[in-house]
């Protein structure tokens, strides 16, 4: 089975109906499921998703949506489906900092950790709208449903 990691902007877009990427992420999710792609949810992505959703809910004064969105996240990504990598930050710290430097800061700490873990685990694709990942030759970025079939062909 082919596996792909999910980035924060895709997970947020999938959960938040008001997100500008919502319709695209729904189509992406459907294409990934239809293709039988295994999805990897890293703990740093879940962490960042919660932070983005909470900040957005407060900024947009949609407090009544906070608990339903958090429940939806828990349903979409049960704790048993989370791949825990944050503890690897200590081991990979020098490589993470090198990657942040080599990309002139385009990849932040979490993005560099995510990319390095993908490389270590043989995950060759990341579902993300973040074009900064295009700097990496070992990680294909998927941002449209049409790319799923093409990558698997």
Secondary structure, 3 states (H helix, E strand, C coil): CCEEEECHHHHHHHHCCCCCCHHHHHHHHHHHHHCCCEEEEEHHHHHHHHHHHHHHHHHCCCHHHHHHHHHHHHHHCCHHHEECCHHHHHHHHHHHHHHHHHCCCCCCHHHHHHHHHHHHHCCCEEECCCHHHHHCCCCEEECCHHHHHHHHC
